[in-house]
Amino acid sequence: MNVWQAILYGLVQGITEFLPVSSSGHLTLLGKIFQSDESAMLSFTTLLHVGTLIAVFVVMRKEILAILKDLLGMSTRLIVLATIPAVLAAVLMGGLIERLFGGGFLGYAFLLTGVVLAATWLSKRARSGQDKPVGYREALAAGVAQAVAIAPGVSRSGMTLAALLFSGVDREKAIRFSFLMSIPAILGGFLFDVIDMIQGEGAALAAFGAGNILAGVLAAALSGYLAMEFMLRRLTRRGFLVCAVYVAVLGILVLVDQNLTHLVFA
């Protein structure tokens, strides 16, 4: 991998982490296009999430400071509750997660994301903007949705936003809570990868080089910040439809290649 490819990975990670189109799916697809080692890509993807985590800290700094001032408050309890399903899914699925990053399920995962986003666009409840606060039930629903999104191609932001919007939470509150939910998910994945590296099992550093990884992380931070600002200011109901069509078409193209053309998925 050269530095330009690393920057491209970072830009794609930052943009697609927060737009509801699946960052893991896009990075898996890029890995296939560039013929990168699958185990190294899994580590590299985790490291790129550090860049998007920086973006979350910048955009959500007021909310994060408020949580730090009241660590046992309602916001903390909601985030913990929303995180539990993903933790359980990661423990129970074990090595299946790494196999999913091989890309065999990718086309269907993109289609699933498209269907969920289209349903969100069609639903009167999801678009009504009831100004409902995020409570325990809404947080748990978003947490279950986040657990489903462990599979590459299933958008974490798309699934959590859909769950919150279907629960009656208005658009901006749903987006901000989805951003906050990403913090423990990203931190957890990063810590596990650091442990693997200490034990000599993390392949990203050796395969891609420290300089390239740093370039990718910085690109992810910048593009992630811009994507978050866009989400908060510009992502409307029409935007959900555009994203739904995009990931559905991408899913179809992936399935066509996997079953017929074999240009990327040999």
N, C-alpha and C positions, 0 to 999 in steps of 0.2 A: 504494500500500500504506500502511495506517495502522499505528500501533504495535501494536495488538491482533492484527492479522494477522501481523505480524513475530514477536510472541511465540508465536502459535500455530504458525507454521513452526518456531520454535526448540524448542518443547516436543515437537512431532512428531519433529523431527530427533533430539533427545536420547534419546527413548524408543525409537524404532525403529532407531537406529544399532546398539544393542547387543542388543535383543531380535531374534530371528531372523525378522524380517518385512520387511526392506528399507526403509531410510530413504530412499534415492534414489527408490524406487517411490512411497512415500507423498508425498514432496515434489513429484514429477512430477504426481501426481494432484491435490494441492492447487493446484499451479500452473494446472492445467486448470480447476479449479473457480473459482478467482479470476481466471482469464484473464490470467495474468501473462506477460510477454514471455519466450520460451523461452531466449534467450541470456542475459538478465538472471538468470533462475532458475538457470541453470547456474553463474553466478558467485556468486549468493547462497547456493546450496547448499554450495559450496566454503567460503565464509566461515562458514557455520553450523557446519561441521566443526571450526572453531577452538574452539568451545564444547565439543564432545565431546572434543576433544584435551585441553582443560583438565581435564575429568573423568577422562580416562585417567591424566594425570599425578598427580592426587590419589589415585585408588584404587590405582594401581600404583606408587606412589612408592618402595616398598621394592625392588621388582624393577628399577625404572629406576636407582635409586642403585647397586644391585649391578652393573648393566651398565656404568654410568659408571666404576666402580672397576676394571673389567676389560674394557676396550673391545675387546680382541682375543679375548675368551673365547668359550665355547661358545654362550652366549645370543645374543651379537651375530652369530655366524656363522649360527645358525639363523634369525634374523630377516632377515638379508640374503638367505639362500637362499629364504626364503618370500616375499620381496618381488620377486625377479627375474621370475617369471612375469607378475605384474600390470604391471610396467614394460614388458616385451616386448609384452604385449597392448595396452597403451595406445599404444605407438609404432606397432605394426602396424595397429591399427584406425583411428588418426588421427581424421578427421572423422566417422567412423561413430558414435563415442561421442556426439557432440552430436546426431546424428540420432536415436539411440536415446532421448535425453531428450525427444524429441517425443511419445513415449507410444504409438506404434504397436505396439510389442512388449510393452507393459506387462502386459496380461492373461495372455499366455502365460508371461511371466517370473514373475508371482505364482504361477501354477500349478506351474511348475518348482520354485520354492521349497517349495511345499506338498508336492510329491511327494518331494523330498529329505528334508524334515523327517519326513514319514510313514515313509519308509524307515528313517530313524534310529530312530524310535520302535519299529518292528517288528523291527529287527535285534537278534539276541541278542548279537552281538559288540559292537555299539555301546552296549548297555546293561549289559554285563557288568562294566565298571569294573575293568580288568585292572591298573591302576596302572602302566601302561607309560610310561616317560619320553618326552618329545618328542626325537626324533633327526633325522638328516638326511632320512631317508625320509618321516617324518611331517611335517616342515616343508615339504618339497617338495610333498607331497600337499595340504597346506593352502594353499600358494602357488598351485597350479594352480586350486584351488577359488576362491580370492580373485580370480584373473584372470577366471574365468567370471562372477563377481559384479560386473564392471564395468557390465553392462547393468542399467538401472533396473528394479526389481522382483525381481531376483535378490539375495537377502540375503547380504551379505558375511559377517556373523557366522554366519548359518545354514549357508552352504556350508563355511566354514572349520571350524566346530564339527563338522559332519557328517563331513568328511574326517578330522579328528583322532579322533573317536569310532570311526569305522569302522576306524581304524588301531590301535585298542586303548588309546588314551590315556584316562585317567579324566576324569570330567566337570569337576572344578575345574581340573585342569591344562590341559585343552583350552580352557576359558573364558579362563583367564589368558593363555595363549599367543595366543589370538585377539585379546584386548585389546592385547597388545604388538604384534601384527602391524598393528594399525590405525594405529600412530604414524607409520611412514614413508609409508604410503598417504595419510594426511591431510596430513602435512607436504608431500609432493610435490605434491599437488593444490593446496594453498594457495600454494606458491611459484610454480607456473605461473600461477595466477590473479593474483598480485601483479605478475608480469611483464606480463601482459596489461593490467592497470590502468595501469602505468607507460607502456605503449605506447599507451594510450588505447583498448584493446579490451575492457576489463572493464566490463560494463554494470550491475552490481549497485549500485554506489555512486550512480550518477546516477539509476537507476530507483527505488531504494528509500529512499535517504537514509541518512546516517551514523547518526543517532539510532535509526532503525528497525533497522538492521543490528546495532547494539550491543545493543538490547533482545533481538533474536533470538538473538544469540550467548550472552548471559547466560542466557536461558531454556534454550538447548541444553545449556549447562554444568551447570545445576542438574538438569534432567531426565535428562541423561546419567549424572550421578553416581548418582542414585536407581535408574536402570535397571541400572547395573553392579552396584550392591549387591544388587539383587533377583536378578540373574543368578547371582551367586556364592552367594547364600544360599538361594534358593527355586526356581530353574529345575530342575525334575525331569523325568523321562521323560514324565510326564503333561503338563508344560508344553510339551514339543515337539509333542505331539499337538494341544493347544489352538492353538498357533501354526500348525501345519500346516492345520488346519480353517479358521482365520481367513483365511490368505493364499489358500487355495484358493477359498473363497467370494468373497473380494475379486476374485480373478482372473476368476471366472465373471461377476461383476457388471460388471467392466470390459469384458469381451468382449461381453456382452449390450448394453451401452451403445454400444460401438464399432460394432456390426453392426446393431442394431435401434432402440434408443430415442434415441440421440444427444443425451442430456441434458447430458453433460459433454464428450464427444468429438464435436463437431459435424462 
